[in-house]
Amino acid sequence: MSVLLEPTEVRRRYDEEGWCQAPSQLNARIVEDVRRGVERLSSRRRPEVVLESDSGTVRAIHGCHRYDETSARLVRHPSLVGLAEQLLQAPVYVYQFKVNLKQAHTGAAWPWHQDYAFWHHEDGMAEDRAVNVAVLIDESREENGPLRVIPKTHRLGLLHPAAASSQDGSAQPGTGDWRNHVSEDLQYSVDPARAGELVARYGEDRVIGPQGAVFAFHPSIVHASSRNTSGRRRALLVITYNAVDNPVLTPHRPEFLVATDRTPVVALSPAELAEAGWPGPERGAACSTC
Ligand SMILES: O=C(O)CCC(=O)C(=O)O
């Protein structure tokens, strides 16, 4: 059911469920600035812009905060940085930034997986003390391929065999091709039968809500999304903040996928927000079915 948490409840809910909606949403002006930036970036052809393998439409854009001023400002928005710091109880830096575009009619699925499988097995992230802060750039509805999460699965450890064995030290991290980490055929996925068992046990939640709604989900939560069969795009922007004291030991993927600069993020001051014409945090609207 619809729950918009008080700030004090957010951490408890995140720890228990592995995901939650944030109490504040981004102002429409900010979302519009970001949306326009995404449109601009989508037309570029560079490695950061990943295409769907079947339709050739843009699937995702990575590392935008490195080359787009609006995205660089967004990662410093006080409500996003504050949320990450509150959940991790530590200063944070930006580990990943992506916009998953899920275009109308052509946006392909994401199989069940855990993000931490990639970060641990490929990059050597020591612990799952990072957080995905997700912002709906388009309204997310049942029919445009919303993010689906299996609550409480963040406590189960890594479920993909290769990723699980690297966790106990018996496999070498850092052997994958990054293209298999961003496509429909993910290198570290959760077996569909196992995911089905988990859904039967824990249920499944959908991340549905209005433009500007903000959510947090855990690196180890099992999640997926279906193909977009509707005529509406579903753009989901995800900033992964990592705790500055959570080491990443074997980074080898492109910098636009995995940042090696661990400088803590400093939230925009009221003067910097005003200079950008951006209002401060505002109380959000509850999503309808999460
Ligand atoms: O955008 C989506 O629907 C899913 C994205 C996802 O699972 C991921 O980026 O890890």
The ligand as an ORCA input file, in Angstrom:
! r2SCAN-3c Opt
* xyz 0 1
  O      15.785      0.377    -15.165
  C      15.322     -0.704    -14.825
  O      14.164     -1.006    -15.003
  C      16.166     -1.715    -14.096
  C      17.559     -1.255    -13.935
  C      18.419     -2.128    -13.142
  O      18.016     -3.138    -12.651
  C      19.798     -1.757    -12.965
  O      20.234     -0.753    -13.546
  O      20.486     -2.446    -12.196
*
